[in-house]
Amino acid sequence: MEFEFPAEAEQFREELRAFMDAELPDWWKGLFHDDDRIYPFTREFCMKLAERDWLTMSWPVEHGGVDADVWSQMVVREEMWAAGEPRGPQYMSLNYIGPMLMEFGTADQQERFLKPMAAGEVMWCQGFSEPEAGSDLAALSTRATDADGCFLVNGQKIWTSYATAADWCLLLCRTDLGERKHQGLSMLLVDMNTPGITVRPIDSMGGPQEFNEVFFDDVEVPYDCLLGPRGDGWRVAMSTLAHERVGAALHARVKVLLDALIEYATTTKDENGQPLATRPSVRSGLVRLQARYRAARLLCYRVVSAMSAGDANDVDPAVSKVFSSELNILIGNIGLDIVGARGQLRTGDGLAPLDGLMNDHWVHSIPQPIAMGTNEIQRNIISQRGLGLPR
Ligand SMILES: Cc1cc2nc3c(=O)[nH]c(=O)nc-3n(C[C@H](O)[C@H](O)[C@H](O)COP(=O)(O)OP(=O)(O)OC[C@H]3O[C@@H](n4cnc5c(N)ncnc54)[C@H](O)[C@@H]3O)c2cc1C
């Protein structure tokens, strides 16, 4: 059993870090900030990654990748998430929208959609959740009916991340009435510039860029934009969510924060002139985080390894997602305790310790147990399918 990355992957990590040092501008604080420069920058950044074959490196050559091993791709995921995800919304294309097209798309769809993704030119969003269908996703009511040579889509999505910037949407909707609500759903690939689509940002504690409502009023979607068999959208959606749950290397950001906290605690003195790191509460907090960081990393690698071996299940991604998202909450709380009251000041405030890093992280960690399927739902999956407990 080998827990370290191959030497070539670590060498690649160094190369990637040097590239990011050179490319990330001083103003870059992360994807989830309120700054109009973010989305245009992420598009340019992705194109530069693509020029170096680093954007979709584990994809097959025929789809614009270089057939790299999953561990090199894991290095990219970790370094990007650690740096606040400068690929922007395009991390979704690489992690799961592209793989969904490879699994369920026709040859024409693959030709049409995968190449622009691999070139870093196109942004996608995910239109699944609705006001009355979140955890109970199959209860969704957005309808795609048959019109003159196309689908006609009507309905509303909510919590749609990146919809203001997206060129395309992976849209789950109902095309037919099945005996069970999971039947009759279909996945559509929808051009966000189609007439009848309205995007309305939702202001939240994460800032105005984080969520949107998306309204569909008589939106025409060509039949050749149906992904997978008609009525089988539930299977496509479940495969999408399993890929999504390990797509973001949530543990990688924890490592950045932990290193920053260790540095802060060893260099900052308390009122008695002693480093904060001499306090038992600070030490035990940091040790708790280190142990959990290592566990989170291995849980993520376990899923990646199983997926690459074609041995995926839905319990391991659920375990990894619950553990990593709750670790992100924990480091937010412990980190704020360590840096003290001024830790609540935001990035850019001169008095904020670590330039507001902990407050920033805390704000953006709160939604993590909800995103990608809530942790309660993940626990249901683990208890029923992993432990064999009754419903
Ligand atoms: C940061 C973030 C980004 C997101 N981005 C997107 C996106 O891009 N596209 C998209 O489609 N959606 C997105 N979502 C929405 C997300 O998928 C939903 O919020 C999530 O599925 C929960 O749905 P809901 O908000 O309707 O809550 P509800 O389903 O109404 O749940 C409310 C509460 O009840 C609990 N609950 C519900 N059912 C059960 C049950 N059976 N057993 C136990 N507890 C239960 C839930 O865990 C939760 O605590 C995003 C959410 C977040 C936080």
Ligand as a Chemical Component Dictionary entry (heavy atoms), coordinates in Angstrom:
data_LIG
# 
_chem_comp.id                   LIG 
_chem_comp.type                 NON-POLYMER 
_chem_comp.pdbx_formal_charge   0 
_chem_comp.three_letter_code    LIG 
# 
loop_
_chem_comp_atom.comp_id 
_chem_comp_atom.atom_id 
_chem_comp_atom.alt_atom_id 
_chem_comp_atom.type_symbol 
_chem_comp_atom.charge 
_chem_comp_atom.model_Cartn_x 
_chem_comp_atom.model_Cartn_y 
_chem_comp_atom.model_Cartn_z 
_chem_comp_atom.pdbx_ordinal 
LIG C1  C1  C 0 -22.866 26.335 -2.201 1  
LIG C2  C2  C 0 -24.025 25.686 -2.918 2  
LIG C3  C3  C 0 -23.986 25.575 -4.292 3  
LIG C4  C4  C 0 -25.054 24.986 -4.969 4  
LIG N1  N1  N 0 -25.006 24.934 -6.325 5  
LIG C5  C5  C 0 -26.019 24.346 -6.997 6  
LIG C6  C6  C 0 -26.000 24.301 -8.416 7  
LIG O1  O1  O 0 -25.079 24.815 -9.069 8  
LIG N2  N2  N 0 -27.024 23.700 -9.051 9  
LIG C7  C7  C 0 -28.070 23.125 -8.370 10 
LIG O2  O2  O 0 -28.941 22.552 -9.013 11 
LIG N3  N3  N 0 -28.140 23.188 -7.023 12 
LIG C8  C8  C 0 -27.143 23.783 -6.322 13 
LIG N4  N4  N 0 -27.200 23.859 -4.951 14 
LIG C9  C9  C 0 -28.397 23.388 -4.260 15 
LIG C10 C10 C 0 -28.201 22.132 -3.437 16 
LIG O3  O3  O 0 -28.004 21.009 -4.233 17 
LIG C11 C11 C 0 -29.444 22.010 -2.537 18 
LIG O4  O4  O 0 -29.425 23.111 -1.646 19 
LIG C12 C12 C 0 -29.461 20.737 -1.758 20 
LIG O5  O5  O 0 -29.678 19.652 -2.608 21 
LIG C13 C13 C 0 -30.557 20.759 -0.667 22 
LIG O6  O6  O 0 -31.786 21.111 -1.201 23 
LIG P1  P1  P 0 -32.686 22.249 -0.505 24 
LIG O7  O7  O 0 -31.840 23.456 -0.340 25 
LIG O8  O8  O 0 -33.940 22.362 -1.281 26 
LIG O9  O9  O 0 -33.000 21.714 0.964  27 
LIG P2  P2  P 0 -34.143 20.679 1.371  28 
LIG O10 O10 O 0 -34.098 19.510 0.464  29 
LIG O11 O11 O 0 -35.431 21.412 1.487  30 
LIG O12 O12 O 0 -33.660 20.223 2.795  31 
LIG C14 C14 C 0 -33.867 21.017 3.972  32 
LIG C15 C15 C 0 -33.262 20.263 5.145  33 
LIG O13 O13 O 0 -33.953 19.015 5.345  34 
LIG C16 C16 C 0 -33.033 17.931 5.309  35 
LIG N5  N5  N 0 -33.646 16.771 4.662  36 
LIG C17 C17 C 0 -34.374 16.768 3.526  37 
LIG N6  N6  N 0 -34.746 15.511 3.216  38 
LIG C18 C18 C 0 -34.236 14.699 4.177  39 
LIG C19 C19 C 0 -34.250 13.289 4.403  40 
LIG N7  N7  N 0 -34.881 12.457 3.573  41 
LIG N8  N8  N 0 -33.590 12.801 5.483  42 
LIG C20 C20 C 0 -32.932 13.635 6.331  43 
LIG N9  N9  N 0 -32.888 14.984 6.170  44 
LIG C21 C21 C 0 -33.520 15.509 5.107  45 
LIG C22 C22 C 0 -31.863 18.432 4.481  46 
LIG O14 O14 O 0 -30.679 17.726 4.785  47 
LIG C23 C23 C 0 -31.792 19.897 4.910  48 
LIG O15 O15 O 0 -31.093 20.018 6.120  49 
LIG C24 C24 C 0 -26.163 24.467 -4.251 50 
LIG C25 C25 C 0 -26.202 24.590 -2.863 51 
LIG C26 C26 C 0 -25.158 25.197 -2.194 52 
LIG C27 C27 C 0 -25.234 25.333 -0.701 53 
# 
loop_
_chem_comp_bond.comp_id 
_chem_comp_bond.atom_id_1 
_chem_comp_bond.atom_id_2 
_chem_comp_bond.value_order 
_chem_comp_bond.pdbx_ordinal 
LIG C1  C2  SING 1  
LIG C2  C3  SING 2  
LIG C2  C26 DOUB 3  
LIG C3  C4  DOUB 4  
LIG C4  N1  SING 5  
LIG C4  C24 SING 6  
LIG N1  C5  DOUB 7  
LIG C5  C6  SING 8  
LIG C5  C8  SING 9  
LIG C6  O1  DOUB 10 
LIG C6  N2  SING 11 
LIG N2  C7  SING 12 
LIG C7  O2  DOUB 13 
LIG C7  N3  SING 14 
LIG N3  C8  DOUB 15 
LIG C8  N4  SING 16 
LIG N4  C9  SING 17 
LIG N4  C24 SING 18 
LIG C9  C10 SING 19 
LIG C10 O3  SING 20 
LIG C10 C11 SING 21 
LIG C11 O4  SING 22 
LIG C11 C12 SING 23 
LIG C12 O5  SING 24 
LIG C12 C13 SING 25 
LIG C13 O6  SING 26 
LIG O6  P1  SING 27 
LIG P1  O7  DOUB 28 
LIG P1  O8  SING 29 
LIG P1  O9  SING 30 
LIG O9  P2  SING 31 
LIG P2  O10 DOUB 32 
LIG P2  O11 SING 33 
LIG P2  O12 SING 34 
LIG O12 C14 SING 35 
LIG C14 C15 SING 36 
LIG C15 O13 SING 37 
LIG C15 C23 SING 38 
LIG O13 C16 SING 39 
LIG C16 N5  SING 40 
LIG C16 C22 SING 41 
LIG N5  C17 SING 42 
LIG N5  C21 SING 43 
LIG C17 N6  DOUB 44 
LIG N6  C18 SING 45 
LIG C18 C19 SING 46 
LIG C18 C21 DOUB 47 
LIG C19 N7  SING 48 
LIG C19 N8  DOUB 49 
LIG N8  C20 SING 50 
LIG C20 N9  DOUB 51 
LIG N9  C21 SING 52 
LIG C22 O14 SING 53 
LIG C22 C23 SING 54 
LIG C23 O15 SING 55 
LIG C24 C25 DOUB 56 
LIG C25 C26 SING 57 
LIG C26 C27 SING 58 
# 
